[in-house]
């Protein structure tokens, strides 16, 4: 602890986005947090930009991902590089709003058993801003089993480092493609304790072509299949299970796997007729509309598949 507030290490993984990562770093440095704050920029499969480094009261260190290639390994490298009480994540294409960190730390301290805290977000897509809130001040495991709750974005994550190095554990580097790692961590944390949530849009998340994962459908399908096997409570949930299988059907349709997409979508619809991803996947599978067109339309309103 520094004074009355815990120290915070901010981990910013990056891969060949020099302009965006600089904006992310600047948004963290501009925080009004009165406690100790340091930043670690982790370059993953890229030449490190040492010009980002700085010394002083708020140091910025530049390191290379020495673990599994990808987002999970990069974040874990950063977690191990800091020695702070708390660890926060910020993706290299996102920014924090002023006051985010101070308000969130104070909120986490209201829940002494919570090992993790999140905030709501603002989605920025092609100049349009959409606020996504959760309508609650804590998130229980059941809510995350039912829904990914996309407003709990990884760039809002704040965790106790002792938990990451202890019973909770760091990011799971076995997840195929490193995708859906944020939901997996939320599920794992909420199994142990409720997640403290500050329902204010204090992170600005860019959705669209700047996201490396938004269109990597095979990786998404593989990671979702892996997650269902790891968390049977999601697979068995009457809402959460069809939601995920609907995503898988949409991914298969976007990849052009028509027969498999239609079979998965039909099984999803039979299980839960109200799951909208099933009929949308069927339409995409028939070729009447592309998955890209659907995704662009959803992103305009701050939504995803």
Residue pairs with C-beta under 8 A, 6 or more apart in sequence:
1 7
1 85
2 35
2 36
3 34
3 35
5 33
5 34
5 35
5 105
6 35
6 84
6 85
6 86
6 105
6 109
7 35
7 36
7 37
7 38
7 84
7 85
7 86
8 33
8 35
8 36
8 37
8 38
8 84
8 85
8 86
8 87
8 88
8 101
8 105
8 158
9 38
9 39
9 40
9 78
9 79
9 81
9 82
9 83
9 84
9 86
9 87
9 88
9 161
10 28
10 37
10 38
10 39
10 40
10 87
10 88
10 89
10 90
11 40
11 42
11 74
11 75
11 78
11 79
11 81
11 82
11 87
11 88
11 89
11 90
12 21
12 24
12 25
12 28
12 39
12 40
12 41
12 42
12 78
12 89
12 90
12 91
12 92
13 41
13 42
13 44
13 65
13 71
13 74
13 75
13 78
13 91
13 92
14 20
14 21
14 24
14 41
14 42
14 43
14 44
14 46
14 74
14 92
15 43
15 44
15 45
15 46
15 92
15 212
16 46
17 92
17 93
17 210
18 49
20 92
20 93
20 206
20 210
21 41
21 49
21 52
21 92
22 52
23 95
24 90
24 91
24 92
24 93
24 94
24 95
25 39
25 41
25 52
25 60
27 90
27 95
27 96
27 97
28 37
28 39
28 90
28 96
28 101
29 39
29 58
29 60
30 98
31 37
31 96
31 98
31 99
31 100
31 101
31 102
32 98
32 99
32 102
33 101
33 102
33 105
34 102
35 105
36 84
37 58
37 101
38 58
38 59
38 60
38 61
38 82
38 84
39 58
39 59
39 60
39 61
40 60
40 61
40 62
40 63
40 78
40 81
40 82
41 48
41 49
41 52
41 60
41 61
41 62
41 63
42 63
42 64
42 65
42 74
42 75
42 77
42 78
42 81
43 49
43 62
43 63
43 64
43 65
43 74
44 65
44 69
44 70
44 71
44 73
44 74
45 65
45 69
48 62
48 63
48 64
49 62
50 62
52 60
52 62
53 60
53 61
53 62
54 60
61 81
63 77
63 78
63 81
64 77
65 73
65 74
65 77
66 77
67 73
67 74
67 76
67 77
67 173
68 76
68 173
68 178
70 173
70 177
70 178
71 171
71 178
71 181
72 171
72 172
72 173
72 175
72 178
72 181
73 171
73 173
73 178
75 89
75 170
75 171
76 170
76 171
76 173
78 87
79 87
79 161
79 164
79 165
79 170
82 161
83 161
84 161
85 160
85 161
85 162
86 105
86 108
86 158
86 159
86 160
86 161
87 158
87 159
87 160
87 161
87 164
88 101
88 157
88 158
88 159
89 154
89 155
89 156
89 157
90 96
90 155
90 203
91 154
91 155
91 205
93 206
93 210
93 211
94 153
94 155
94 203
94 204
94 205
94 206
95 203
95 204
96 155
96 202
96 203
96 204
97 122
97 201
97 202
97 203
97 204
99 202
100 119
100 156
100 202
100 203
101 158
103 198
103 200
103 202
104 117
104 119
104 156
104 158
104 198
104 202
105 117
105 158
107 117
107 137
107 196
107 197
107 198
108 114
108 117
108 158
108 196
110 196
111 117
111 138
111 193
111 194
111 196
113 193
113 194
114 138
114 193
114 194
114 195
114 196
115 159
115 160
115 163
115 168
115 189
115 192
115 193
116 157
116 158
116 159
116 160
116 163
116 168
116 185
116 186
116 189
116 193
116 195
116 196
117 157
117 158
117 159
117 195
117 196
117 197
117 198
118 139
118 152
118 153
118 156
118 157
118 158
118 186
118 195
118 196
118 197
118 198
119 156
119 197
119 198
119 199
119 200
119 201
119 202
119 203
120 131
120 132
120 133
120 134
120 151
120 156
120 197
120 198
120 199
120 200
120 201
120 202
121 131
121 132
121 151
121 153
121 155
121 156
121 201
121 202
121 203
121 204
121 205
122 129
122 130
122 131
122 132
122 201
122 203
122 204
122 205
123 129
123 130
123 131
123 132
123 205
123 207
123 299
123 302
124 204
124 205
124 206
124 207
125 206
125 207
125 208
125 299
125 300
125 302
126 208
126 299
126 300
128 300
129 204
130 301
130 302
130 303
131 201
131 302
132 150
132 151
132 201
132 302
133 151
133 199
133 200
133 201
134 149
134 151
134 152
134 197
134 199
135 199
136 143
136 197
136 199
137 196
137 197
137 198
137 199
138 194
138 195
138 196
138 197
139 149
139 152
139 186
139 190
139 194
139 195
139 197
140 190
140 194
140 195
141 187
141 190
141 191
141 194
143 149
143 190
144 183
144 186
144 187
144 190
144 195
145 187
145 231
145 233
145 234
145 237
145 240
146 237
146 239
146 240
146 243
147 239
147 240
147 243
148 183
148 243
149 186
150 303
150 304
152 182
152 186
152 195
152 197
153 182
153 203
153 205
154 181
154 182
155 203
155 205
156 202
156 203
157 182
157 185
159 168
159 189
163 189
164 170
167 192
168 188
168 189
168 192
169 188
171 181
171 185
172 181
172 184
172 185
174 226
175 181
175 184
175 223
175 226
175 227
176 219
176 222
176 223
176 225
176 226
177 213
177 216
177 218
177 219
177 220
177 222
177 223
178 219
178 223
179 213
179 216
179 219
179 220
179 222
179 223
180 220
180 223
180 224
180 227
181 223
183 227
184 227
184 230
184 231
186 195
187 227
187 231
187 234
189 195
207 214
207 299
207 302
207 304
208 214
208 296
208 299
213 219
213 220
214 295
214 304
215 254
215 292
215 295
217 251
217 252
217 254
217 255
217 291
218 251
218 255
220 247
220 251
221 248
221 251
221 252
221 255
224 244
224 247
224 248
224 251
225 248
227 234
227 244
228 234
228 235
228 241
228 244
229 235
233 240
234 240
234 241
234 244
235 241
235 244
238 271
238 272
239 272
241 271
242 268
242 271
242 272
242 275
242 278
243 275
243 277
245 264
245 267
245 268
245 271
246 265
246 268
246 275
246 276
246 277
246 278
246 280
246 281
247 277
247 305
248 264
249 261
249 264
249 265
249 268
249 277
249 278
249 281
249 282
249 285
250 261
250 265
250 277
250 280
250 281
250 284
250 291
250 294
250 305
251 291
251 305
252 260
252 261
252 264
252 281
252 285
253 261
253 262
253 265
253 281
253 282
253 284
253 285
253 291
254 284
254 290
254 291
254 292
258 285
258 286
258 287
261 281
261 282
261 284
261 285
262 281
262 282
262 285
264 281
265 277
265 278
265 279
265 281
265 282
265 285
266 278
266 282
268 275
268 277
268 278
268 281
269 275
269 278
269 279
272 278
277 305
280 294
280 305
283 289
284 290
284 291
284 294
294 305
295 304
295 305
298 304
298 305
